[in-house]
Amino acid sequence: MIWDLGRSQWLEGTSWPNDSPKHPGWGAIDLIIIHWPGVNGVPVSGDQHKVLEYLQSQQRNYRNDPNRGYNLGYSSAVDWLGRRFQVRGEDCKNAANAPSALNGRSFSIEVLTNLDGHMTPAQDDGVRNLVGQVLSLAPRAEVIGHRDGPKYVTGATATACPGDLIYGRIQAGEFNPSSGGDDDLTEEQDQMLRAIYNAMFVANPADPSTSMVHQATQSLVVQRLWWDNYPNTIVDGPGSMARKLKSLK
């Protein structure tokens, strides 16, 4: 996936022991869960480093909590500048929800907002971008709030997260890639994506027994090929690519 700050960048020497379970594979992911900091809100300010300090503090708290003792559980975080932070990312199983069964089928995004839940336009775009990237790898995933967990897994934690304002926006579909960004492809871009799709999905069809894993792996390659060739011309690159792939399928 594409990050603005990788894990080692925001950790700045804060310990991240290599003991987190591996990512279950994109074929297992069918939920994108939105979280917020709640009472630990991260105010919008002129000091960008405050966000790094906050994430570092979260990591230390997770490791030192006797009921946890593991690495910060979110897959990613997005701050008021729209910066996309790799937390557990695509190599570690997300641990931001309970029970484990919910974590094994989800990708979690912590929206670093103030206590009122208001987000900046840049933050909106950052969340949509991550949602688009996940959809390109796990096309069947849907965006939900943390409080929706019990609807999907018995025994999931009952919570008010991510607050009423953000939750209402989730229900309105405002974080789906189609709700923002420049979705237009030039004819050249459209032809390129179709050619990559045909070469990888049509000429090399997935083995039905490993279909979801194969499709997810190939989607990742498609995303990287496309993004590398057109890094600055499409605002919502991953989102528009995810929708285009769905239309081709």
Secondary structure, DSSP 4 states (H G I P E B T S, - for coil): ---SB-HHHHHTT----S-SPBP--GGG--EEEEE--GGG-----S-THHHHHHHHHHHHHHHH-TT--SS---SEEE-TT-PEEESSTTTB---SSSSHHHHTTEEEEEE---TT----HHHHHHHHHHHHHHHHH-TT-EEEEGGGHHHHSTTPPP--TT-HHHHHHHHTTTTSGGGSS-----HHHHHHHHHHHIIIIISSPPPGGGHHHHHHHHHHHHHHHHHHHSSSS-TTHHHHHHHHHHHH-
